[in-house]
């Protein structure tokens, strides 16, 4: 029987549907599943793509960087020249505007907030001496961003995401009117979790913000800049540093990126691009923090990828592995849920996630139900500051890690749980006369 909208079903129809769905759910429970769709990790075969990096710098290799430094020894605070060149091509910035850090861009974001707290931004009052610091958080967003700002006791303000990026009317108004707002989290390309990319207008409006706080910075986390799923159908963004400069706001943005999901998560290289004024400010602190980051890893990356063209080709190999997973999840959603009006989902062209919206008040129960049948999802609420999704409707789907067949089973089960919880919600609504 082809179903129409669940909302249109009678109480009797909903009850008989619930019975059927419960029976199917029990069958899944009997399968003793143990599947994990909770984090955006590359799969094993994606990791294998970069194993050649181990040979790229073996014991026979020349250990000198192009500018004559022995990478095995101390020194070179901002990164070796060829790593700066590669990462600046990746980030679409001038090498002069880049610093290479260690293995994690999240770490650099954390340090940037920490430095602003202890020493202030470019001569402004350190945040620790101010009564209140606030931050704008486009929602749904990345849980680890929100965790950093929560850890520092920063008050987080939700800003709704649209398909074109954060609602800029709200962003403009808030930053212009409140000096205690010091930053905003942005994942401008293939956002986590919706896979949306900011429109030209959004980027232009960001570059033209007029914050009340002189030390307001946009945290532009371009984690998925190279992570397209398709060869020909890709999102392009206006480059934010250049746009800020054009708009007369050169110091407004810190841009972050890393090779975590290009080479190895946790063993990649991270970088930041920003204005020369900001770089000077940041390097003042960095010189006390370290003598230099891991240059061996920097050189290893450059020897392996050679240049940006090598990296682009490498990313297409990643895409060939994960594209079928995204397409499979979307087709299972389509087959099971289309027309029922109990859920909607995004169809990203890149990044690592699909975002799913249940009926209001269902997300937590869906995630619990999946867990009880052996499928682990990102906790409901995780995509919002303080873990609180006001609508309890957003679920982040991370399709990359499990093998395709496991993912298919997990997605089928997910759809079943969405149906079951939606039916129960609708039944409750109808029988209580609400
Ligand atoms: N930013 C975003 C938006 C991410 O999704 C991730 C990884 N899931 C990171 C940063 C983490 O980056 P890194 O490994 O460079 O710390």
Boltz pocket constraint, residues with backbone or C-beta under 6 A from the ligand:
constraints:
  - pocket:
      binder: B
      contacts: [[A, 40], [A, 103], [A, 104], [A, 105], [A, 106], [A, 107], [A, 142], [A, 187], [A, 192], [A, 221], [A, 223], [A, 257], [A, 258], [A, 259], [A, 260], [A, 265], [A, 266], [A, 270]]
      max_distance: 6.0
